[in-house]
């Protein structure tokens, strides 16, 4: 379906044309008519499918026809990275229709507080916020959400995992009961649905590719011991000069530094990002990555959701994530919006049982590639009902 078929305001059509938007993704095709009709919505769609535009475009279309008075749309999301990404999309489309916006999130130096206060009390079309920082403003008594028409929860499953349930309910209680509520999530287990039903009224439900990797991702797996991982990454990358943008995910902040140091010693353009960096440092690093001045970023899961960086060629899972859904989000950084991409996961003996859970979730057994011979013997793929994982003999080339 082409965006021209939605009968958007001519200014919004101009914005879409300028941004190169022609054909709607499946989530956009299904969600936009529902939101335009004013109905509440629960939508389950994986990262990278275009859901941000799915909820922004119909609301921007309304604003193009009638300018709001006061805060019109409240968008809650789990991380500052996602808040920044959403607000950047609002700015891109909103420029053409005269929509105003502000992103409110923690981690800054406090210089933005006065501007946030003015926007919350006087009114701005879109407020995109993480719950904790927004509550800090709410507690001071000047936040005005009496004219909010739309409340959107993006990455709802992640916010529940991070313990934001009570914060979200308190924030939403300040908005009119007549609001339109939209709930977007990458997964939809019973606890998420139970929570969504507390804030959604008679919703339309859309479910697309629940917790499945994008079709265009080529997924490979290496069985490896930890001491072989850095050399294996070098072996993977040394002949891939065409890969300009690479993300390496690891589960702990301490490993970020070790991986960065090992790759720098081999001459790679690489840096690391974790929650230890302040917001300015993170934004500068991501800016270099987007502009291709930095080839490789090593990151904790802070980057697995909510970072819109185009043309990422390769995602490497240095270790297996604790939750199967996080695997999908990690590799979802590549092959976005029907493009092609590559994902490689390094699995040590202790993580084999975790990877079995991932294969059950994605309903696919992934190929286990042999290590380069110069790296030595590798563990075999073996699961025991009494042990989480183990190995009896090496995994060798046939």
One Martini backbone bead per residue (centre of mass of N, CA, C, O) as a GRO file, in nm:
protein
  398
    1UNK     BB    1   0.096   0.036   0.023
    2UNK     BB    2   0.050   0.366  -0.032
    3UNK     BB    3   0.060   0.674   0.119
    4UNK     BB    4  -0.142   0.814  -0.085
    5UNK     BB    5  -0.399   0.634   0.028
    6UNK     BB    6  -0.451   0.804   0.313
    7UNK     BB    7  -0.523   1.108   0.279
    8UNK     BB    8  -0.329   1.321   0.346
    9UNK     BB    9  -0.204   1.596   0.404
   10UNK     BB   10  -0.016   1.783   0.190
   11UNK     BB   11   0.215   1.839   0.395
   12UNK     BB   12   0.265   1.539   0.467
   13UNK     BB   13   0.321   1.444   0.182
   14UNK     BB   14   0.574   1.616   0.154
   15UNK     BB   15   0.731   1.485   0.385
   16UNK     BB   16   0.735   1.198   0.265
   17UNK     BB   17   0.876   1.268   0.001
   18UNK     BB   18   1.133   1.394   0.126
   19UNK     BB   19   1.192   1.108   0.296
   20UNK     BB   20   1.114   0.855   0.094
   21UNK     BB   21   0.812   0.780   0.128
   22UNK     BB   22   0.593   0.522  -0.020
   23UNK     BB   23   0.571   0.244   0.136
   24UNK     BB   24   0.398   0.061   0.349
   25UNK     BB   25   0.408  -0.112   0.613
   26UNK     BB   26   0.228  -0.341   0.777
   27UNK     BB   27   0.187  -0.170   1.038
   28UNK     BB   28   0.098   0.086   0.888
   29UNK     BB   29  -0.141  -0.029   0.724
   30UNK     BB   30  -0.303  -0.116   0.992
   31UNK     BB   31  -0.277   0.132   1.201
   32UNK     BB   32  -0.361   0.402   1.069
   33UNK     BB   33  -0.673   0.360   1.040
   34UNK     BB   34  -0.726   0.319   1.342
   35UNK     BB   35  -0.615   0.593   1.443
   36UNK     BB   36  -0.787   0.774   1.259
   37UNK     BB   37  -1.062   0.655   1.398
   38UNK     BB   38  -0.995   0.666   1.729
   39UNK     BB   39  -0.879   0.401   1.824
   40UNK     BB   40  -0.773   0.169   2.014
   41UNK     BB   41  -0.435   0.007   2.064
   42UNK     BB   42  -0.280  -0.317   2.002
   43UNK     BB   43   0.068  -0.367   1.918
   44UNK     BB   44   0.260  -0.632   1.759
   45UNK     BB   45   0.605  -0.548   1.690
   46UNK     BB   46   0.896  -0.541   1.571
   47UNK     BB   47   1.182  -0.418   1.528
   48UNK     BB   48   1.205  -0.229   1.223
   49UNK     BB   49   0.882  -0.181   1.101
   50UNK     BB   50   0.761   0.127   1.150
   51UNK     BB   51   0.595   0.218   1.418
   52UNK     BB   52   0.648   0.516   1.457
   53UNK     BB   53   0.503   0.613   1.197
   54UNK     BB   54   0.230   0.476   1.260
   55UNK     BB   55   0.166   0.690   1.503
   56UNK     BB   56   0.248   0.974   1.388
   57UNK     BB   57   0.097   1.034   1.119
   58UNK     BB   58  -0.208   1.053   1.211
   59UNK     BB   59  -0.152   1.283   1.417
   60UNK     BB   60  -0.024   1.488   1.221
   61UNK     BB   61  -0.273   1.507   1.042
   62UNK     BB   62  -0.452   1.643   1.256
   63UNK     BB   63  -0.265   1.888   1.308
   64UNK     BB   64  -0.278   1.999   1.014
   65UNK     BB   65  -0.593   2.072   1.051
   66UNK     BB   66  -0.552   2.111   1.385
   67UNK     BB   67  -0.442   2.313   1.623
   68UNK     BB   68  -0.339   2.276   1.924
   69UNK     BB   69  -0.407   2.323   2.292
   70UNK     BB   70  -0.155   2.196   2.414
   71UNK     BB   71  -0.101   1.894   2.513
   72UNK     BB   72  -0.160   1.624   2.286
   73UNK     BB   73   0.100   1.418   2.308
   74UNK     BB   74   0.193   1.115   2.481
   75UNK     BB   75   0.521   0.961   2.503
   76UNK     BB   76   0.625   0.648   2.622
   77UNK     BB   77   0.958   0.533   2.718
   78UNK     BB   78   1.247   0.357   2.837
   79UNK     BB   79   1.460   0.540   2.670
   80UNK     BB   80   1.658   0.794   2.559
   81UNK     BB   81   1.713   0.687   2.276
   82UNK     BB   82   1.415   0.659   2.194
   83UNK     BB   83   1.329   0.949   2.250
   84UNK     BB   84   1.516   1.075   2.041
   85UNK     BB   85   1.417   0.926   1.791
   86UNK     BB   86   1.121   1.015   1.796
   87UNK     BB   87   1.175   1.325   1.797
   88UNK     BB   88   1.319   1.327   1.523
   89UNK     BB   89   1.069   1.238   1.360
   90UNK     BB   90   0.891   1.471   1.438
   91UNK     BB   91   1.070   1.693   1.321
   92UNK     BB   92   1.071   1.595   1.028
   93UNK     BB   93   0.755   1.604   0.988
   94UNK     BB   94   0.668   1.866   1.161
   95UNK     BB   95   0.786   2.095   0.984
   96UNK     BB   96   0.543   2.087   0.769
   97UNK     BB   97   0.297   2.121   1.011
   98UNK     BB   98   0.388   2.272   1.285
   99UNK     BB   99   0.512   2.082   1.497
  100UNK     BB  100   0.572   2.028   1.838
  101UNK     BB  101   0.860   1.930   2.058
  102UNK     BB  102   0.974   1.704   2.333
  103UNK     BB  103   1.248   1.563   2.514
  104UNK     BB  104   1.236   1.354   2.817
  105UNK     BB  105   1.538   1.282   3.003
  106UNK     BB  106   1.784   1.130   3.145
  107UNK     BB  107   2.149   1.213   3.188
  108UNK     BB  108   2.197   1.496   3.211
  109UNK     BB  109   2.297   1.837   3.330
  110UNK     BB  110   2.015   2.028   3.363
  111UNK     BB  111   1.982   2.257   3.132
  112UNK     BB  112   1.679   2.154   3.027
  113UNK     BB  113   1.463   2.208   3.248
  114UNK     BB  114   1.324   2.481   3.174
  115UNK     BB  115   1.215   2.388   2.895
  116UNK     BB  116   1.045   2.155   3.004
  117UNK     BB  117   0.865   2.319   3.191
  118UNK     BB  118   0.737   2.501   2.976
  119UNK     BB  119   0.614   2.275   2.798
  120UNK     BB  120   0.436   2.139   3.026
  121UNK     BB  121   0.272   2.406   3.111
  122UNK     BB  122   0.204   2.545   2.817
  123UNK     BB  123   0.266   2.363   2.568
  124UNK     BB  124   0.293   2.078   2.345
  125UNK     BB  125   0.229   1.855   2.113
  126UNK     BB  126   0.494   1.679   2.198
  127UNK     BB  127   0.566   1.426   2.446
  128UNK     BB  128   0.879   1.271   2.511
  129UNK     BB  129   0.922   1.007   2.764
  130UNK     BB  130   1.053   0.915   3.056
  131UNK     BB  131   0.917   0.839   3.352
  132UNK     BB  132   1.119   0.952   3.564
  133UNK     BB  133   1.157   1.245   3.459
  134UNK     BB  134   0.858   1.320   3.445
  135UNK     BB  135   0.799   1.284   3.753
  136UNK     BB  136   0.981   1.513   3.848
  137UNK     BB  137   0.786   1.726   3.735
  138UNK     BB  138   0.515   1.640   3.858
  139UNK     BB  139   0.605   1.682   4.164
  140UNK     BB  140   0.595   2.016   4.116
  141UNK     BB  141   0.285   2.090   3.979
  142UNK     BB  142   0.297   2.200   3.645
  143UNK     BB  143   0.164   1.977   3.497
  144UNK     BB  144  -0.029   1.967   3.175
  145UNK     BB  145  -0.280   1.701   3.075
  146UNK     BB  146  -0.588   1.798   3.003
  147UNK     BB  147  -0.541   1.793   2.658
  148UNK     BB  148  -0.495   1.509   2.606
  149UNK     BB  149  -0.549   1.275   2.322
  150UNK     BB  150  -0.268   1.107   2.334
  151UNK     BB  151  -0.146   0.777   2.429
  152UNK     BB  152   0.190   0.635   2.419
  153UNK     BB  153   0.331   0.304   2.423
  154UNK     BB  154   0.665   0.223   2.389
  155UNK     BB  155   0.794  -0.058   2.463
  156UNK     BB  156   0.615  -0.202   2.689
  157UNK     BB  157   0.780  -0.450   2.780
  158UNK     BB  158   1.032  -0.294   2.878
  159UNK     BB  159   0.892  -0.122   3.097
  160UNK     BB  160   0.811  -0.361   3.270
  161UNK     BB  161   1.097  -0.479   3.314
  162UNK     BB  162   1.189  -0.188   3.454
  163UNK     BB  163   0.946  -0.098   3.663
  164UNK     BB  164   0.701   0.122   3.539
  165UNK     BB  165   0.406   0.075   3.619
  166UNK     BB  166   0.332   0.293   3.838
  167UNK     BB  167   0.433   0.537   3.680
  168UNK     BB  168   0.242   0.511   3.440
  169UNK     BB  169  -0.028   0.521   3.591
  170UNK     BB  170   0.015   0.801   3.709
  171UNK     BB  171   0.049   0.960   3.448
  172UNK     BB  172  -0.222   0.872   3.308
  173UNK     BB  173  -0.413   0.994   3.536
  174UNK     BB  174  -0.363   1.301   3.411
  175UNK     BB  175  -0.545   1.214   3.188
  176UNK     BB  176  -0.796   1.182   2.994
  177UNK     BB  177  -1.041   0.939   2.944
  178UNK     BB  178  -1.086   1.031   2.628
  179UNK     BB  179  -0.849   0.917   2.527
  180UNK     BB  180  -0.609   0.787   2.314
  181UNK     BB  181  -0.478   0.448   2.314
  182UNK     BB  182  -0.135   0.325   2.263
  183UNK     BB  183   0.012  -0.011   2.225
  184UNK     BB  184   0.356  -0.100   2.202
  185UNK     BB  185   0.503  -0.429   2.118
  186UNK     BB  186   0.720  -0.710   2.078
  187UNK     BB  187   0.552  -0.841   2.307
  188UNK     BB  188   0.261  -1.071   2.444
  189UNK     BB  189   0.226  -1.147   2.732
  190UNK     BB  190   0.000  -1.169   2.984
  191UNK     BB  191   0.113  -0.926   3.156
  192UNK     BB  192   0.098  -0.719   2.929
  193UNK     BB  193  -0.203  -0.743   2.868
  194UNK     BB  194  -0.302  -0.673   3.151
  195UNK     BB  195  -0.183  -0.389   3.150
  196UNK     BB  196  -0.311  -0.274   2.891
  197UNK     BB  197  -0.613  -0.303   2.999
  198UNK     BB  198  -0.583  -0.056   3.207
  199UNK     BB  199  -0.550   0.172   2.946
  200UNK     BB  200  -0.743   0.022   2.751
  201UNK     BB  201  -1.028   0.065   2.518
  202UNK     BB  202  -1.145  -0.142   2.316
  203UNK     BB  203  -0.931  -0.278   2.128
  204UNK     BB  204  -0.735  -0.305   1.868
  205UNK     BB  205  -0.563  -0.587   1.716
  206UNK     BB  206  -0.209  -0.627   1.641
  207UNK     BB  207  -0.013  -0.899   1.480
  208UNK     BB  208   0.345  -0.909   1.403
  209UNK     BB  209   0.596  -1.101   1.418
  210UNK     BB  210   0.649  -1.239   1.690
  211UNK     BB  211   0.960  -1.258   1.784
  212UNK     BB  212   1.099  -1.212   1.490
  213UNK     BB  213   1.313  -1.202   1.263
  214UNK     BB  214   1.407  -1.066   0.999
  215UNK     BB  215   1.424  -1.185   0.681
  216UNK     BB  216   1.717  -1.035   0.605
  217UNK     BB  217   1.863  -1.216   0.819
  218UNK     BB  218   2.175  -1.354   0.857
  219UNK     BB  219   2.227  -1.647   1.059
  220UNK     BB  220   2.502  -1.715   1.279
  221UNK     BB  221   2.706  -1.979   1.445
  222UNK     BB  222   2.945  -2.007   1.716
  223UNK     BB  223   3.142  -2.236   1.875
  224UNK     BB  224   3.296  -2.113   2.185
  225UNK     BB  225   3.543  -1.999   2.364
  226UNK     BB  226   3.625  -1.721   2.529
  227UNK     BB  227   3.938  -1.709   2.436
  228UNK     BB  228   3.835  -1.699   2.112
  229UNK     BB  229   3.660  -1.446   2.042
  230UNK     BB  230   3.849  -1.216   1.945
  231UNK     BB  231   3.977  -1.379   1.713
  232UNK     BB  232   3.709  -1.437   1.568
  233UNK     BB  233   3.631  -1.151   1.501
  234UNK     BB  234   3.876  -1.096   1.327
  235UNK     BB  235   3.813  -1.321   1.121
  236UNK     BB  236   3.539  -1.197   1.030
  237UNK     BB  237   3.649  -0.891   0.956
  238UNK     BB  238   3.910  -0.892   0.768
  239UNK     BB  239   3.719  -0.957   0.489
  240UNK     BB  240   3.492  -0.709   0.564
  241UNK     BB  241   3.526  -0.416   0.411
  242UNK     BB  242   3.214  -0.360   0.332
  243UNK     BB  243   3.175  -0.320   0.636
  244UNK     BB  244   3.081  -0.007   0.795
  245UNK     BB  245   2.856  -0.125   1.010
  246UNK     BB  246   2.915  -0.227   1.354
  247UNK     BB  247   2.773  -0.440   1.610
  248UNK     BB  248   2.865  -0.521   1.951
  249UNK     BB  249   2.727  -0.743   2.182
  250UNK     BB  250   2.703  -0.718   2.541
  251UNK     BB  251   2.608  -0.782   2.886
  252UNK     BB  252   2.862  -0.609   2.988
  253UNK     BB  253   3.057  -0.341   3.073
  254UNK     BB  254   3.337  -0.482   3.109
  255UNK     BB  255   3.351  -0.603   2.814
  256UNK     BB  256   3.367  -0.354   2.643
  257UNK     BB  257   3.661  -0.273   2.704
  258UNK     BB  258   3.798  -0.539   2.617
  259UNK     BB  259   3.706  -0.539   2.321
  260UNK     BB  260   3.812  -0.266   2.235
  261UNK     BB  261   4.110  -0.320   2.300
  262UNK     BB  262   4.147  -0.567   2.111
  263UNK     BB  263   4.070  -0.417   1.842
  264UNK     BB  264   4.272  -0.182   1.853
  265UNK     BB  265   4.529  -0.365   1.839
  266UNK     BB  266   4.422  -0.442   1.529
  267UNK     BB  267   4.316  -0.148   1.395
  268UNK     BB  268   4.035  -0.064   1.476
  269UNK     BB  269   3.740   0.127   1.447
  270UNK     BB  270   3.662   0.176   1.792
  271UNK     BB  271   3.388   0.178   2.034
  272UNK     BB  272   3.217   0.239   2.348
  273UNK     BB  273   2.885   0.167   2.499
  274UNK     BB  274   2.727   0.287   2.804
  275UNK     BB  275   2.595   0.393   3.109
  276UNK     BB  276   2.868   0.552   3.183
  277UNK     BB  277   2.791   0.748   2.986
  278UNK     BB  278   2.711   1.040   2.896
  279UNK     BB  279   2.500   1.192   2.684
  280UNK     BB  280   2.709   1.344   2.511
  281UNK     BB  281   2.894   1.101   2.455
  282UNK     BB  282   2.682   0.925   2.316
  283UNK     BB  283   2.601   1.121   2.088
  284UNK     BB  284   2.882   1.148   1.961
  285UNK     BB  285   2.924   0.851   1.896
  286UNK     BB  286   2.667   0.813   1.720
  287UNK     BB  287   2.740   1.027   1.512
  288UNK     BB  288   2.993   0.881   1.406
  289UNK     BB  289   2.845   0.623   1.322
  290UNK     BB  290   2.642   0.744   1.120
  291UNK     BB  291   2.891   0.891   0.947
  292UNK     BB  292   3.131   0.664   0.929
  293UNK     BB  293   3.376   0.737   1.137
  294UNK     BB  294   3.264   0.477   1.281
  295UNK     BB  295   3.261   0.131   1.251
  296UNK     BB  296   3.266   0.033   1.565
  297UNK     BB  297   3.032  -0.087   1.816
  298UNK     BB  298   3.031  -0.138   2.163
  299UNK     BB  299   2.753  -0.294   2.347
  300UNK     BB  300   2.498  -0.285   2.528
  301UNK     BB  301   2.146  -0.312   2.549
  302UNK     BB  302   2.096  -0.003   2.509
  303UNK     BB  303   2.094  -0.053   2.172
  304UNK     BB  304   1.869  -0.273   2.095
  305UNK     BB  305   1.680  -0.024   2.139
  306UNK     BB  306   1.602   0.285   1.981
  307UNK     BB  307   1.804   0.276   1.725
  308UNK     BB  308   1.830   0.480   1.425
  309UNK     BB  309   2.041   0.303   1.211
  310UNK     BB  310   2.150   0.287   0.908
  311UNK     BB  311   2.319   0.037   0.747
  312UNK     BB  312   2.365  -0.220   0.911
  313UNK     BB  313   2.562  -0.503   0.846
  314UNK     BB  314   2.654  -0.598   1.153
  315UNK     BB  315   2.584  -0.840   1.413
  316UNK     BB  316   2.741  -0.914   1.731
  317UNK     BB  317   2.728  -1.177   1.965
  318UNK     BB  318   2.941  -1.225   2.216
  319UNK     BB  319   2.683  -1.300   2.378
  320UNK     BB  320   2.415  -1.442   2.519
  321UNK     BB  321   2.123  -1.350   2.590
  322UNK     BB  322   1.900  -1.395   2.853
  323UNK     BB  323   1.673  -1.318   2.644
  324UNK     BB  324   1.525  -1.401   2.355
  325UNK     BB  325   1.411  -1.116   2.273
  326UNK     BB  326   1.695  -0.975   2.272
  327UNK     BB  327   1.795  -1.104   2.016
  328UNK     BB  328   1.595  -0.970   1.825
  329UNK     BB  329   1.680  -0.678   1.894
  330UNK     BB  330   1.970  -0.691   1.819
  331UNK     BB  331   1.936  -0.796   1.513
  332UNK     BB  332   1.735  -0.550   1.443
  333UNK     BB  333   1.965  -0.342   1.352
  334UNK     BB  334   1.938  -0.515   1.108
  335UNK     BB  335   1.742  -0.532   0.843
  336UNK     BB  336   1.578  -0.276   0.788
  337UNK     BB  337   1.316  -0.237   0.602
  338UNK     BB  338   1.388  -0.485   0.391
  339UNK     BB  339   1.672  -0.542   0.431
  340UNK     BB  340   2.001  -0.646   0.461
  341UNK     BB  341   2.176  -0.883   0.690
  342UNK     BB  342   2.399  -0.957   0.972
  343UNK     BB  343   2.435  -1.239   1.213
  344UNK     BB  344   2.643  -1.313   1.503
  345UNK     BB  345   2.696  -1.592   1.732
  346UNK     BB  346   2.854  -1.652   2.046
  347UNK     BB  347   2.890  -1.987   2.188
  348UNK     BB  348   2.917  -2.116   2.486
  349UNK     BB  349   2.864  -2.373   2.693
  350UNK     BB  350   2.685  -2.200   2.905
  351UNK     BB  351   2.489  -2.084   2.648
  352UNK     BB  352   2.331  -2.315   2.508
  353UNK     BB  353   2.055  -2.307   2.658
  354UNK     BB  354   1.983  -2.021   2.561
  355UNK     BB  355   1.982  -2.086   2.253
  356UNK     BB  356   1.752  -2.284   2.256
  357UNK     BB  357   1.538  -2.071   2.331
  358UNK     BB  358   1.573  -1.905   2.075
  359UNK     BB  359   1.498  -2.128   1.868
  360UNK     BB  360   1.212  -2.161   1.977
  361UNK     BB  361   1.115  -1.873   1.927
  362UNK     BB  362   1.203  -1.867   1.603
  363UNK     BB  363   1.159  -2.149   1.476
  364UNK     BB  364   1.486  -2.220   1.450
  365UNK     BB  365   1.769  -2.379   1.325
  366UNK     BB  366   2.094  -2.291   1.345
  367UNK     BB  367   2.392  -2.268   1.216
  368UNK     BB  368   2.704  -2.438   1.297
  369UNK     BB  369   3.008  -2.310   1.279
  370UNK     BB  370   3.325  -2.352   1.218
  371UNK     BB  371   3.623  -2.294   1.314
  372UNK     BB  372   3.903  -2.179   1.262
  373UNK     BB  373   4.184  -2.371   1.277
  374UNK     BB  374   4.376  -2.157   1.431
  375UNK     BB  375   4.182  -2.166   1.706
  376UNK     BB  376   4.098  -2.450   1.737
  377UNK     BB  377   3.905  -2.601   1.947
  378UNK     BB  378   3.562  -2.677   1.992
  379UNK     BB  379   3.269  -2.700   2.105
  380UNK     BB  380   2.995  -2.889   2.135
  381UNK     BB  381   2.667  -2.964   2.059
  382UNK     BB  382   2.524  -3.002   2.392
  383UNK     BB  383   2.254  -3.158   2.571
  384UNK     BB  384   2.138  -3.194   2.910
  385UNK     BB  385   1.898  -3.277   3.147
  386UNK     BB  386   2.114  -3.213   3.395
  387UNK     BB  387   2.248  -3.002   3.207
  388UNK     BB  388   2.282  -2.711   3.048
  389UNK     BB  389   2.582  -2.794   2.960
  390UNK     BB  390   2.832  -2.937   2.725
  391UNK     BB  391   3.138  -3.141   2.664
  392UNK     BB  392   3.339  -3.404   2.495
  393UNK     BB  393   3.407  -3.283   2.210
  394UNK     BB  394   3.509  -3.149   1.940
  395UNK     BB  395   3.449  -2.912   1.687
  396UNK     BB  396   3.470  -3.018   1.352
  397UNK     BB  397   3.554  -3.050   1.056
  398UNK     BB  398   3.447  -3.248   0.773
   0.00000   0.00000   0.00000
